[in-house]
Amino acid sequence: MEYNHVEHGDVLVSGNLLNSFVDLHRSQLELSGVPQLFYPTLFDKLKKQIFDAGDYFGITEVENDEGETVQRRVCVTSEHNLLKDDPSMIFLIDHAYTYRINNIRNELEQLPDLVERLSRLMLISSDEENKINAIIEHMWKFNHTYTLATNEGNAEDREPYWYIRDEFGSAIEHSDQANVRLVPFLSMIDGQMYTLLWLIKDIKCNESVTVDYVCGIHDEVIRRAKLVPWTEDDLSGDIDYQQTEPNEQYFNTGRENESLPSSDNYPRIDLTKLNRTINVYTDIELVRNHLIDKRFQLVEDLSQADIIFTRKHFKDFKNLCENTQQFINQYPFENVINIKDLLAVICRRTSLPIDNETLQSYPLWLPTTFNLTYELPKFISYFQHREQKNLDNHWIVKPFNLARSIDTHVTKNLNAIIRLAESGPKIVCKYIDKPLLFDREDSGLVKFDIRYIVLLRSLEPLKVYVYKKFWLRFANKPYSLDNNYDDYQVHFTVMNYRYAQNLKKITCEEFIPLFDKQQQQQHHLKWSDVQENIFSMIHQVFERAILRKPPCGMLSCHRSRSMYAIDLMLDKNGQPYLLEMNFMPDIERACLYYPTFMDDIFCTLFLDESNSNVIDISSK
């Protein structure tokens, strides 16, 4: 759930305090489904900090033969039945711990009392050798999440918070026929987050109190999948893991369609025949500062531009093609390659299904990828099949809409993957568990990834180019697959935003001879051969992107040109794996390292000129 953050203080002004409270919290109350019947009691309990659930409920424990508690449940202890229409039947529950996932290990190492409390709450054995590891393993049965939305701030502010309810809240068990609701609630009175409990059914004395852990999910298969952390259900026997392409509606979900020209008969423009300077309008400072070629000049008036080069998403291709003589640095429906889940879908086109014996997915250059929104049951089945075959089951969970590895997690914990999907739409990709490593003189053998700038001049016929200079990003710490998956500097390579003090910078000119020296002896790899496979992979992406018509594929447009960044990794055999493709990538380093970069891009895209810094991969 997402909450708008407001600085708290004296927010309830004089007058009707209850009305002020309701107005301030209305969106939360309505979104969470809190009945108006409970508003006065909720206001009173928040204002006076009344935690009176213990007056009505109690925790009972079930022990094994050794006297260890193996289960807890909450029951009504009141002498009278509790009625759902009683306006006092709403309660505040406190939270034992609130955190962000990447910080949990460091925080628990500093808070031994919290470790003991959470161990007792999660029923972790007192003789567990490493209680912190056990907490991180078991916490997904107790975790809940919210995000504080801010109008300002950086991307890190979008990272979700997770919390564990106190002992009382954590003891309430699941039931498909629940009798209470539990929702998180941000109080603007004191700026604190609570959980609200209210009755949705009458509850008799001594009756168990239960909540639906997947409230609002009605599809039986999806409910079954989402409940796996608690039920430990085996989906491998009856849920097919083979993937099918989603329907057209899925490609249009949550987006505004481009307007398209009514036919292909709009005028074709050749900028080389203008016999004048070509006008460029851009809102990108690096383009303004580094486009030096005198055949181009910058203009401030959009209507005077021959080329519009913008970071804003462009939609009106109909007007562009039919009423102007302009070019745009985007293609219609290019979202199919720039959004992570759609990219995986289009890359699987024409490929073989998952091999039922080896569980290998295809194409080889695409990490096995599932959408955790509509493919969760399939993923769980696939994960469990891999488990049964003792195959590596490390995965990386990525959000659709965040960059820089924010809210991205490496894990082999199935429960973690299932629950992580609750903090926003995500994909899960098979983690490259045996990556090709680079020997850093200051760190040892570390992971690295590679970024290429790709230039798309035409889709029909396909004319695609790669900028010869590529970029390297390195992890800061030696690679290891121990249990410490939350060590960012081991498993991730984007360091310039978080750990820039240890950032390794190296040009491709320096990298290639080092690669050949390091890899020829150990893996018999040569960079020139690896790069040919990379170029073939990039070519195939665009071939598959136009196999279906919009909105399921990109559309050819004579006035479109585009630049993308492609991020990839290599495994120990030199097999490239496509990680993602980005529209209008950060080109600061490109402009810094290679002064002709911007001129090379524009001349290739808009003048169709050959260039020693650009490689034509159109026929790979």
N, C-alpha and C positions, 0 to 999 in steps of 0.2 A: 504494500500500500504506500502511496506517495502523499506526503504532507507538505503544505506550504509553510515555510518557517517565518514566524513573526517574533520579533524581539518582545519578550514579555515585560511586564511592569504593571502600572496601574491601568490595565486595559478595561476594567469594568467600571464605567463612569457612573456618576450619581443618576438616580432615576430608578427604573425597573432593572435591578441587577440580573434577574433571571433572563429577561428579554435580551439584555446585553450579552450575557453568556451564550445564549442560544444563537444569536446573530453571529457572534465571533466564531462559533464552532459548528455552524449549520452544515457546511459542506462535509465535514467529518461525520457528523451525526447521521446525515442522510445517506452518505456513501456506505457507512457501516451498518445501516439499518436499525439504529437504536430507536425503539418506539418512543413517541412523544410522551407517553405515560410516565417514562422514567426521567425526563429532563429535570424536574425540580429536585428529585432525590440525588441525581448525579451532581448537579450544581452544589447542593448542600454538602455532599461528601467530599467533593474536590476542595471546596472552600475551607472546610473544617478538618480536612485530612482524616476522614473517618474510614478506617479499615475494619469493618465489622463482619467479614465473612466467617470468622471463627465463632460468632454467636449462633450460626445456623448450620455450619458444615464442619466436618472433621475428617482427618486422614486416617485410614485404616491400613495396616501393613500385613502382608502375607510372608511368612518365613518358611525356609526349607528345613530339612532335618538337622542341619548344622546350626540353626538359629540365625541364619543370615536373611535379611530382608530381600525378597526377590520381586516384590510387586507392591505398589501402593495404589490406593483408590480413594476417591473423595465420596463421602456419604452425607446425607442430611442427618444432623444430630438434634435438630430442633424437635420439641415435643409435638409440634403441630405440622401438618402438611404445608408445603410452600406453594403459593398460588402465583401463576404467571401474570395474572391481572392485578396483583398487589403492587402498587407504585413504588414500594420500598425495596423490591426484589432486584436491585442492581447494585453491584459491588465493585470496589477497586481492588485490583491485584497488583502488587509491586513486582519489579523485575530484579532478579538476582544479579544479572550481568548483561551489559550492553557493550557491543564491540564491533569492530570491522575485522573481517576474517583474517586479513593479512597481518593484523597486529596481535592476534590472540596468543600465539606462543610466547612472544616477548612479554606481554602483559602478565600471563600466568606465571612465568618464571620470576616475576617481581612480586607476586601476590600469593604467597603460600596459603594464607587463610582462605582465599577464594578457591584455590585448588582443592582444599579439603571440603569446602562447602559444596562445590560442584560435584565432587566425587561421591559424596553422600546422596546428593540430589539425584544423580544418574545411576545410583546403585552400583558403582564401580567397586570392585573388591578391595578391601583394605590392604591386601598384600600385592596389589598390582604394582609391577616393578616401576613403570613410568606412568604416573597418573596423568601427566599433561598429555602424553600421546593418547592415553585411553579417553580422556575428555574430548580431544579433537576427533577421535574416532566415533564416539558415541553421541556427541552433542546434536547430531542431525535429527534425532528423535525428539529433541527438546527445543530446537531453534525456531525462531520466528523472525520476520523481517519487516522493515519499513525503510522508506527513503525520504529525506527532508529535501524538498524542492526549493531552490533559491533562485531568485530572479537575477542575481549577480553571482560572482565567484567563478572558480575554475572548474575544469571537468571533474576533478577529484571529488568535488562536492556532490556529484551524482552517484558516488559509490554508496551502496546500501548499508544500513546498519542492521545488525542481527542482535537478538536478545533472547535470554532464557528467563522464563517466568520464575517467580519464587517457588518454594517447596509446595505450597498449596496449589498454585496454578499449574505446576508441572506434573502434579499427581492426577489431574483430571484426565480420564481415559477417553478413547475414541468410541463412538457408536454411530452406526448408520441411522439410529433412531434417537438422536441426541436430545437432551432436555435443557441445555443451556447454550448460549452463544458466547464466544470469547473474541474480542477484537482489540487491537492496539488503539490508544487514544492519546493524542498530544494535547495536554492542558495548557491553554494560554494564561491561566491564572498564575502558574508557577514555572511554566516552560518545561515541565517534566512529562515523560512518557509513561503511561500506565496501560494495563489491560483492563477492559471492562467485561464483567460477567453479568448476564441477565438471564432470567428464565424464559424459555419458549414453550415449556410444558409445565403443568403442575407436577410437583415432586413429593412423594410420600416420605414420611419419617423412615429412616434407615435405608432409603433407596439410594443407589449409586448416582452420582452426578457425572454426566457424560457430554462430550462435545463432538461435533463432526469435524475431524481434522481436515477434510477436503470440502468444506461447506461451499455450496454453489456449483460444484461439479456434478453433473447429472449423467453424463455418458458412463455406462457401466465399465467399459474397458479402461477409460482414462482414470476413473475413480480407483479401479483395481491397481493401476500402475502407480498412481500417486500415493497409495497407501502401503506400498512395498516396504518403506522404512520401518513400519510398525508390524505389518503382517508377515514379512519375509516370504511373500508369495513367489512362486516359481512360474514365470511367464513363458519359459523356453519351450514348454510342451505344446502350447496351443496358440501362441501369438507368432505370426510370421514376421521375420525380421527383414525380408526382402523389401526394398524401397521402390515406391512408384512415384511418378512425378505428380505434384499437386495440380488441381484444376486451375483454369484461367482466373477464377475469382481470387485465388490465393495471391497471384502475382499483383493484383490490383489493391489488395488489402492495405488500407491506411495511407494511400497515396493519391495524388492528383494527377490524372492522365495528361499527357501532352496533347496539344492540339496539332493535328497533322494536315499537311497539304492534301487537297482533294485528289490530286493525281501527281504523276512524275513529270508533268509537262511544264513545271515552273522553269524559269530561265537558268541556264548553266552559266556560271561566272568563271572566267579565267583571270586571276589577279595579275598574271604576268603580262597581260595585254592592255592594262589600263593606261600605260604610257604616262604615269604620274606616280607620285609617292603614295604608298598604301596607308590608309588611316586606321589606327588601332585605338580602340577604346578598352581600357582595363581598369579594374578596381584592385589589382594586385600590385603592391608596391615593388616587389622584386622584378616584375615585368617592366614596370616604369623605369626602374633604375638600371636594368641590364640589357634591354633591347637596344642595341647600338647600331645595327645595320641601317644605313641611310635610306634604304628603299622603304623603310617603315617610319611613320611618324605618329606620335601620340596625339589624340584629340580628346577634348573634354565633353564634347557634344555627342551623345550616343547616336543621334540621327545622322551624323556625318561619318560614322565609322564604316569601314569596309570589313573589319574584323572586330568582333566582340569577344574579348578574352576575360571571362569572369569566373569568380569562385561561387557565385550564386547559381542555384539550380534553375535552368532555363526550361520553359514549358511551351512557349508559343511558336512552334515550328511552322504552323500554317501561315501566320503573318510574315514571319521571316522569309519564307520561300516564295510566297505569292505577291508580297507587297514591298519587298526590299531587295537590295543587291548585296546583302551582308552574309558573312560567315559567322558561325558560333563555335566555341570550343567544347561542344557537347553533342552527343548523339541521342536521338529519341530512345527512351526506355533503356538507357545504359545502366539503370539501377540493377538490372539482372546480373551485372558483373561486379557492381560496387557494394552490394548488400550481401553479407556473409552467407545467409541461408540460401538466397537465390543463386549465388555463384556456385554453390555445391550442386544445386539442382541442374543447372545448365551444363556443368562439367561432366555429369554422369550420363548425359545423352550419348547414345550409340555405344555405350560401354556394356560389357557383360554384367550379369547380376552377381551378387555376392556368391562366392564359391562355397557350397554347403559343406565341403570336406575341410578345406583349409580356412574358411571364413575370410579369405582375402577379398577385398572390395576393389572395384575398378572405377575409373582409370587408376593405374598404379601411382600416378603423380598427385592424386587427390587424397588427402588423409580421410579415412572413413568418417563420415559426417552425418549426424542426425539433428533434426530440428526438435528441440525439447518441448515445443508447443504441440505440434500435431504428430510427431513420431515417437513420443515418449514410450509407449508400450513396445514398439518395434526395437527401440534402443535397449530397453531393459532385457528383452528376449535375446538380442544379439550379445549383450554384455554377459548374460548368464550362460549362453552357448560358449563363449570364449572361456569363461571360468571353468566350465566342464571339460574343456580341452586343454586346460592349463596354459592358455595363451596369455601373453602380457595384456594387462587390462588398465594401463595408465591412460587417462584421458585429460583433455584440456577443455574447460567450459568457457565460452566466450559470449559476451552480449552482442546483440545485433548492432547497437547504436552507440557504443562507446569505443574510443580509441586509446592508444598508449597503454594497453594491457590493463586498463581499469576494470575492476570486477571480473577479472579473468583468473581462473584457478586450475591448478594441476592436481589431480587426485586419482586414486584407484578405488575410492569409496563410493559404491553405487548409491547409498543413501544420500551422500553429499551432492551428487550430481542431480538426483531427483529433486532435492530441496532447493538447490541453487537456482533452479528454474523459476522459483517463486519471486525472485527479486527483479524480474524483468525478462523479456524474451531472449532466449539464448540458443546457441547451437553447442553441440559437444563433438569434438574431433578427436580421433585417435591420436594420442601423444606419440611423437616420434621418439621412442624409447632408446633407440640406438643411433643417435645423430652422429654425423661426421663432426669431429672436434678439431679445434684449432689450438695449437700450442702457443699460448701467450707467455712471453718470457717472464712476466711479472705475476702470473696467476696459475699457470699450468694448462691443462686441457679443458677448454671451455666451449660451450655452444656458440654458434654464430648464425646469423641469417644474412640474406642478400637482398638488396633492393635494386630493381631495374626500372628505368623510366621507359615506358612504351608509348609509341606514337601511332595513332590510328588515323590514316588519311582517307581510307575508303573501306566499306564493307562489301560492296559489290561493284567491281571485283575487290577481293581482299587485298589491301595494301597496308601492311603493318611493319613498323620499324622499331628497333631497340637502340636506345642511346648506348654507345659503346662503353662509356664509363659507368660503372656500377658502384654501389655503396655497401659497405660492410657494417654490421652491428654485432657486438660481442658481449657475452655474459661476463660478469666481473669475477665470478668464483668458479672453481673446477666443477665440472658436471658430475652429478651423482644421483642415483635413484634410491636414496635412502628415504626414510619416512618424512623428512623435512621438506615437503613439497611447497611450503609457504615461504621458502627462502627465495625471494625475487631475484637476487643476483646470481643464483644458480640456474634457474629455469627460464629466465627471460633475457632478452637482448636489448630492449629499449631502455637505455640507461640515462639519456641526456635530460630526462625530466625528473629523475629521482636520485640517481647516484652518479652525477656528472663528475664528481671529484676523482673517480677511478675510471672514467670513460676512455676507452681505447680508440684512437683515431688512426686509420690507415687507409691509404688510397688503393684503388684497384691495381694500379701499376706496381705498388709494393706488394700487394697481396698475391698476385698470380705466381711469381717465382717462389714465394714462401709456400704456397699451396702445393705446387709441383714438388718441391723439395720434401715437404712433410708427408704428402699423401702417396707419392709414387712408390716409396719404399714399403709402407705399411699396407696400403690398399690398392696399389697399382693404378692409381687414378691420375689423369692428366687434365688440367683445367680446360684445354681446348675441347676435349671430348665431353666433359661435363656441361660446358656451355652450349654445345650443340643440342644436347638433350633438353636443356632449359628453353632454348629457342623453339624447339619442336613443341614443347608443352604450351608455351605462350600462344603459338600459332593455333593449336587445337582449341584453346579457350575461345578464341574469336570465331573459329569455324562452328563451334557448338552453340555460340551465342545467337547465331542467325538461323538455326535449324527450325525454329518455330517463330510464328508471327507475333507481333506485340499483342498483349502485354507480356507474353511468355518469352520474348526474345528481343534483341536489339533491332532497330530499323535502319536501313540504309538511307542516307540523306546527303545529297550532293553539296549542301552548304555546311555540313558538319565536319569538324576535325576535333581530335581530342588527345589529351595526354593523361596517362595513368601511371601509377606506381604499382609494381608487382613485387610482393614480398614472398620469399621462398626459403626453404631450408633443404639440406642434403642429409641423407642417411649415410651410414658407414660405407655403403656400396656406391655412393655417388648419385643415388636416385634423387632427383629433385621432387619436392613437395610444395604445391601451391598453398600459401597461407592466406593471402587476401589480395584484393585489388582496390586501389583508392583513386577516387576522382580528385583532381587538383591537389596533388600531394605537396608536402613541404619541400621546397626546392632551394632553400637557403644555402645548404652545403654545395649543391650543384653550381649555383651561381658564384659561390666563394671559391671553389676549387677550379672551376673551368670557366674562364671569362667569356668564352664564345657560346656557352650553353644556350642562352635564350635565343641568340641569333640562329644557332643550329636548329632549334625546335621550330621556330617560325619559318625558316627557309624550307625545311622538310615538309611541314604540314601545309603551308599555304603557297609555296612556289614550286613544290615537287622537285626540289634540287637534291642531287646526290651530295653526300657529305662524308668526309673521312671519319667523323665522329658518330655516324649513324649507320646501323646495319639493317639492311632490308631482309626481313624474314618472311616475306609474303608467300614464298613457295616452299616453306619447310614441310 
